Amino acid sequence: MEGFNHSGVSEFVLLGLTDSPELQIFFFVMFSVFYLLTMLGNCLILLTVLCTPHLHSPMYFLLSNLSLIDMCLSSFATPKMIMDFFAEHKTISFEGCISQIFFLHLFTGTEIVLLISMSFDRYIAICKPLHYSTIMSQRVCVGLVVTSWTVGFLHTMSQLAFTLCLPFCGPNVVDSFFCDLPLVIQLACIDIYVLGIFMISTSGVIALVSFLLLLTSYVIVLVTIKDHSSTGSSKVFSTCTAHFLVVLMFFGPCIFIYVWPFTNFLVDKVLSVFYTIFTPFLNPLIYTLRNQEMKTAVKKKLRNQYLNLGKTSPRYPVQSIS
């Protein structure tokens, strides 16, 4: 990577979310709790799906992969942000900054395609139930996941190839808590406005088109079940609404930030928090833990772990006091 760094900048300064000591303590506690719960929740879901045979279905296979991606997405920048709340100098090396850009676009690009795959799975299950097992075969499910990671990798490499060719020779202050592509390339020593707009807006267009595809799939599902029983319709409507809210929280910030990449707003920091911290935290609650079958499997898993722990814990004889 050093061969591509035609610059005198060896590190970047991250301004973070706030300069207020009181808010930094509050954010430290809040984001530490969110990060811990995100990792525990997604890890529990991943292990439950892997260890529960009757959950080895296309829907839960895709959900477990979503949990894996959410753990990765919440870990590429959040731990450093938490540690930086008490750091006097919030800096990141040039290599570290490029790595954050790489993993951000890898995980977000992968999650976008995976969310589309999950909506396709629900569309087939509701609109074509008789053909579900044939269409959503194991080979198709694995192919969807592999395609998700492949698209994410190709997307991030296209963004990274553009960034690594830029010279950085002076300004090195990034007004955020992690290195994001629109903020970093503005620090380049050459005028990249037109090319930069084209490269970064591509991400925004991809997010916008993907969001419209997801919205269309939800509308089709709701129209399909409108003639069903009121109880079933209300349940599906409630589920689709919850799913759509999470999709909106993920895609909304991406579209806003990347469609207009060189407009710096204070709200950009807040939006970045949504798709890097809040969405990975909410996905287990919305997509999985609201599912009765999944909740039963999680409770059974926790109960078995508790019973096994009780069996393996040492027991000492009670001695009477004479």
C-alpha positions as CSV (number, residue, x, y, z in Angstrom):
1,M,0.0,0.0,0.0
2,E,2.9,2.3,0.6
3,G,3.7,2.2,-3.1
4,F,0.4,3.8,-3.9
5,N,0.7,6.5,-1.2
6,H,2.2,9.3,-3.3
7,S,1.9,11.8,-0.4
8,G,3.5,13.2,2.7
9,V,0.6,12.4,4.8
10,S,1.3,9.5,7.2
11,E,-1.8,9.8,9.4
12,F,-5.2,11.5,9.6
13,V,-6.8,13.3,12.5
14,L,-10.4,12.3,13.4
15,L,-12.5,15.0,14.9
16,G,-15.0,12.5,16.3
17,L,-18.6,13.2,17.2
18,T,-18.1,16.0,19.8
19,D,-15.5,18.0,21.8
20,S,-17.7,18.2,24.9
21,P,-16.2,16.1,27.8
22,E,-19.6,15.4,29.3
23,L,-21.0,14.2,25.9
24,Q,-17.9,12.1,25.3
25,I,-18.5,10.2,28.6
26,F,-22.2,9.8,27.7
27,F,-21.3,8.5,24.2
28,F,-18.6,6.2,25.6
29,V,-21.1,4.5,27.9
30,M,-23.9,4.4,25.3
31,F,-21.9,3.1,22.3
32,S,-20.1,0.6,24.5
33,V,-23.4,-0.9,25.6
34,F,-24.7,-0.8,22.0
35,Y,-21.6,-2.5,20.7
36,L,-21.6,-5.2,23.3
37,L,-25.3,-6.0,22.8
38,T,-24.8,-6.0,19.0
39,M,-22.0,-8.5,19.2
40,L,-23.8,-10.7,21.8
41,G,-27.2,-10.6,20.0
42,N,-25.8,-11.4,16.5
43,C,-23.4,-14.0,17.9
44,L,-26.3,-15.7,19.7
45,I,-28.4,-15.8,16.6
46,L,-25.5,-17.1,14.5
47,L,-24.8,-19.9,17.0
48,T,-28.5,-20.8,17.4
49,V,-29.0,-21.2,13.7
50,L,-25.9,-23.3,13.3
51,C,-26.7,-25.6,16.3
52,T,-30.5,-26.0,15.6
53,P,-31.3,-28.5,12.8
54,H,-34.9,-27.3,12.2
55,L,-33.6,-23.8,11.5
56,H,-31.4,-25.0,8.6
57,S,-33.7,-23.4,6.1
58,P,-33.1,-20.7,3.4
59,M,-34.6,-17.9,5.5
60,Y,-32.5,-18.6,8.6
61,F,-29.4,-19.3,6.5
62,L,-29.6,-15.8,5.1
63,L,-30.4,-14.3,8.5
64,S,-27.3,-15.9,10.0
65,N,-25.2,-14.4,7.3
66,L,-26.8,-11.0,8.0
67,S,-25.8,-11.4,11.6
68,L,-22.2,-12.2,10.5
69,I,-22.1,-9.1,8.3
70,D,-23.6,-6.9,11.1
71,M,-20.9,-8.0,13.5
72,C,-18.3,-7.1,10.9
73,L,-20.0,-3.8,10.1
74,S,-20.2,-2.7,13.7
75,S,-16.6,-3.6,14.4
76,F,-14.7,-1.9,11.6
77,A,-14.8,1.5,13.3
78,T,-16.8,1.4,16.5
79,P,-14.1,0.0,18.8
80,K,-11.7,2.7,17.8
81,M,-14.4,5.4,18.2
82,I,-15.0,4.1,21.7
83,M,-11.3,4.2,22.6
84,D,-10.9,7.7,21.0
85,F,-13.4,9.2,23.4
86,F,-10.6,9.3,26.0
87,A,-7.7,9.9,23.6
88,E,-6.1,13.3,23.6
89,H,-5.0,13.0,20.0
90,K,-7.5,11.1,17.8
91,T,-5.4,10.0,14.9
92,I,-5.4,7.0,12.5
93,S,-2.6,6.0,10.1
94,F,-2.9,6.3,6.4
95,E,-3.0,2.5,6.1
96,G,-5.6,2.3,8.8
97,C,-7.7,4.9,7.1
98,I,-7.6,3.1,3.8
99,S,-8.5,-0.1,5.6
100,Q,-11.6,1.5,7.2
101,I,-12.7,2.6,3.7
102,F,-12.1,-0.9,2.4
103,F,-14.1,-2.7,5.1
104,L,-16.9,-0.1,5.1
105,H,-17.7,-0.5,1.4
106,L,-17.1,-4.3,1.6
107,F,-19.6,-4.8,4.4
108,T,-22.2,-2.3,3.3
109,G,-22.1,-3.5,-0.3
110,T,-22.4,-7.1,0.8
111,E,-25.3,-6.3,3.2
112,I,-27.2,-4.4,0.4
113,V,-27.1,-7.4,-1.9
114,L,-27.9,-9.8,1.0
115,L,-31.0,-7.7,2.0
116,I,-32.2,-7.9,-1.6
117,S,-31.7,-11.7,-1.5
118,M,-33.7,-11.9,1.8
119,S,-36.6,-9.9,0.2
120,F,-36.4,-12.3,-2.8
121,D,-36.7,-15.2,-0.4
122,R,-39.8,-13.7,1.3
123,Y,-41.3,-12.9,-2.1
124,I,-41.0,-16.5,-3.2
125,A,-42.2,-17.9,0.1
126,I,-45.4,-15.7,0.1
127,C,-46.1,-15.3,-3.6
128,K,-45.0,-18.8,-4.9
129,P,-45.1,-21.1,-1.9
130,L,-45.5,-24.3,-4.0
131,H,-42.3,-23.6,-5.8
132,Y,-40.3,-22.3,-2.7
133,S,-38.3,-25.5,-2.0
134,T,-37.4,-25.8,-5.6
135,I,-36.4,-22.2,-6.2
136,M,-34.7,-21.6,-2.9
137,S,-32.5,-24.7,-3.0
138,Q,-29.2,-25.0,-1.0
139,R,-27.2,-24.2,-4.1
140,V,-29.2,-21.0,-4.7
141,C,-28.8,-19.9,-1.1
142,V,-25.1,-20.4,-1.1
143,G,-24.9,-18.7,-4.5
144,L,-26.8,-15.6,-3.2
145,V,-24.4,-15.3,-0.2
146,V,-21.3,-15.8,-2.4
147,T,-22.7,-13.2,-4.9
148,S,-23.3,-10.8,-2.0
149,W,-19.7,-11.0,-0.9
150,T,-18.4,-10.9,-4.4
151,V,-20.4,-7.7,-5.3
152,G,-19.2,-6.1,-2.0
153,F,-15.6,-6.9,-2.8
154,L,-15.7,-5.7,-6.4
155,H,-17.5,-2.5,-5.2
156,T,-15.0,-1.7,-2.5
157,M,-12.0,-2.4,-4.8
158,S,-13.4,0.0,-7.4
159,Q,-13.6,2.7,-4.7
160,L,-10.2,1.9,-3.2
161,A,-8.4,1.8,-6.6
162,F,-9.5,5.4,-7.1
163,T,-8.5,6.6,-3.6
164,L,-5.1,5.0,-3.6
165,C,-4.1,6.9,-6.8
166,L,-4.7,10.3,-5.1
167,P,-1.9,12.4,-3.7
168,F,-2.3,13.7,-0.1
169,C,0.2,16.4,0.7
170,G,-1.2,18.7,3.4
171,P,-4.7,18.7,5.0
172,N,-5.3,15.6,7.1
173,V,-8.3,16.4,9.3
174,V,-11.4,14.2,8.8
175,D,-14.5,15.6,10.3
176,S,-16.0,12.3,11.5
177,F,-15.3,9.4,13.8
178,F,-14.0,7.1,11.0
179,C,-12.5,7.5,7.5
180,D,-15.3,7.8,5.0
181,L,-14.6,8.1,1.3
182,P,-16.3,11.5,0.6
183,L,-14.4,13.1,3.5
184,V,-11.0,11.6,2.7
185,I,-10.8,12.3,-1.0
186,Q,-11.6,16.0,-0.4
187,L,-8.2,16.2,1.3
188,A,-6.3,15.3,-1.9
189,C,-3.9,17.8,-3.4
190,I,-5.6,17.8,-6.9
191,D,-9.0,18.8,-8.1
192,I,-11.0,15.7,-8.2
193,Y,-14.5,17.2,-8.0
194,V,-15.9,15.9,-11.2
195,L,-14.3,12.5,-11.1
196,G,-15.0,12.2,-7.3
197,I,-18.6,13.1,-7.8
198,F,-19.0,10.4,-10.4
199,M,-17.1,7.7,-8.4
200,I,-18.8,8.3,-5.0
201,S,-22.3,9.1,-6.4
202,T,-22.2,5.6,-7.9
203,S,-22.5,4.2,-4.4
204,G,-25.4,6.5,-3.8
205,V,-27.2,5.4,-7.0
206,I,-26.6,1.7,-6.2
207,A,-28.1,2.3,-2.7
208,L,-31.0,4.2,-4.2
209,V,-31.8,1.5,-6.8
210,S,-31.5,-1.3,-4.3
211,F,-33.8,0.6,-1.9
212,L,-36.4,0.9,-4.7
213,L,-36.1,-2.8,-5.5
214,L,-36.7,-3.7,-1.8
215,L,-39.6,-1.3,-1.6
216,T,-41.2,-2.8,-4.7
217,S,-40.8,-6.3,-3.2
218,Y,-42.5,-5.3,0.0
219,V,-45.4,-3.7,-1.9
220,I,-45.8,-6.9,-4.0
221,V,-45.9,-9.0,-0.9
222,L,-48.5,-6.8,0.8
223,V,-50.7,-6.8,-2.3
224,T,-50.4,-10.6,-2.5
225,I,-51.6,-11.2,1.0
226,K,-54.4,-8.6,1.0
227,D,-57.1,-11.2,0.3
228,H,-55.9,-13.5,3.1
229,S,-57.3,-13.7,6.5
230,S,-57.2,-10.5,8.6
231,T,-55.0,-12.2,11.3
232,G,-52.5,-13.4,8.8
233,S,-52.5,-10.1,6.8
234,S,-52.0,-8.0,9.9
235,K,-49.1,-10.2,11.0
236,V,-47.4,-10.0,7.6
237,F,-48.0,-6.3,7.5
238,S,-46.5,-5.8,10.9
239,T,-43.4,-7.9,9.9
240,C,-43.0,-6.1,6.6
241,T,-43.3,-2.7,8.4
242,A,-40.6,-3.6,10.9
243,H,-38.3,-4.9,8.2
244,F,-38.9,-1.8,6.1
245,L,-38.0,0.5,9.0
246,V,-34.6,-1.2,9.4
247,V,-34.1,-1.1,5.6
248,L,-34.9,2.6,5.7
249,M,-32.5,3.3,8.6
250,F,-29.7,1.5,6.6
251,F,-30.3,2.8,3.1
252,G,-31.5,6.4,4.0
253,P,-28.1,7.6,5.4
254,C,-26.2,5.8,2.6
255,I,-28.3,7.5,-0.1
256,F,-28.1,10.9,1.6
257,I,-24.4,10.8,2.2
258,Y,-23.3,9.3,-1.1
259,V,-25.7,10.9,-3.6
260,W,-24.5,14.4,-2.4
261,P,-20.9,13.4,-1.4
262,F,-19.3,16.9,-1.1
263,T,-21.9,18.6,0.9
264,N,-20.8,18.7,4.6
265,F,-23.7,18.8,7.0
266,L,-23.6,18.2,10.7
267,V,-26.3,15.6,10.3
268,D,-23.9,13.5,8.2
269,K,-22.2,12.3,11.5
270,V,-25.6,11.3,12.9
271,L,-26.5,9.4,9.8
272,S,-23.2,7.6,9.8
273,V,-24.0,6.4,13.3
274,F,-27.2,4.9,12.1
275,Y,-25.9,2.5,9.5
276,T,-22.7,1.6,11.4
277,I,-24.0,1.2,14.9
278,F,-27.8,1.4,15.3
279,T,-28.8,-0.8,12.3
280,P,-26.5,-3.7,13.2
281,F,-28.0,-3.5,16.7
282,L,-31.6,-3.4,15.5
283,N,-31.3,-6.2,12.9
284,P,-31.3,-9.1,15.4
285,L,-34.3,-7.6,17.2
286,I,-36.4,-6.9,14.0
287,Y,-35.4,-9.7,11.7
288,T,-35.0,-12.6,14.1
289,L,-35.9,-12.1,17.7
290,R,-39.5,-11.0,16.8
291,N,-39.8,-14.4,15.1
292,Q,-41.5,-16.9,17.5
293,E,-39.7,-19.9,16.1
294,M,-36.3,-18.1,16.6
295,K,-37.2,-16.9,20.1
296,T,-38.1,-20.5,21.1
297,A,-34.8,-21.8,19.7
298,V,-32.8,-19.1,21.5
299,K,-34.5,-19.7,24.8
300,K,-33.9,-23.5,24.4
301,K,-30.2,-22.8,23.6
302,L,-29.8,-20.6,26.6
303,R,-31.6,-23.0,28.9
304,N,-29.4,-25.9,27.7
305,Q,-26.3,-23.9,28.2
306,Y,-27.4,-23.1,31.7
307,L,-28.2,-26.7,32.5
308,N,-24.8,-27.8,31.1
309,L,-23.1,-25.2,33.2
310,G,-24.8,-26.5,36.3
311,K,-23.7,-30.0,35.5
312,T,-20.1,-29.1,35.0
313,S,-19.8,-26.8,37.9
314,P,-18.0,-28.4,41.0
315,R,-20.1,-29.3,43.9
316,Y,-18.6,-29.3,47.3
317,P,-20.0,-31.4,50.2
318,V,-21.7,-29.4,53.0
319,Q,-19.9,-30.0,56.2
320,S,-21.8,-29.8,59.4
321,I,-20.6,-27.6,62.2
322,S,-20.3,-29.5,65.5
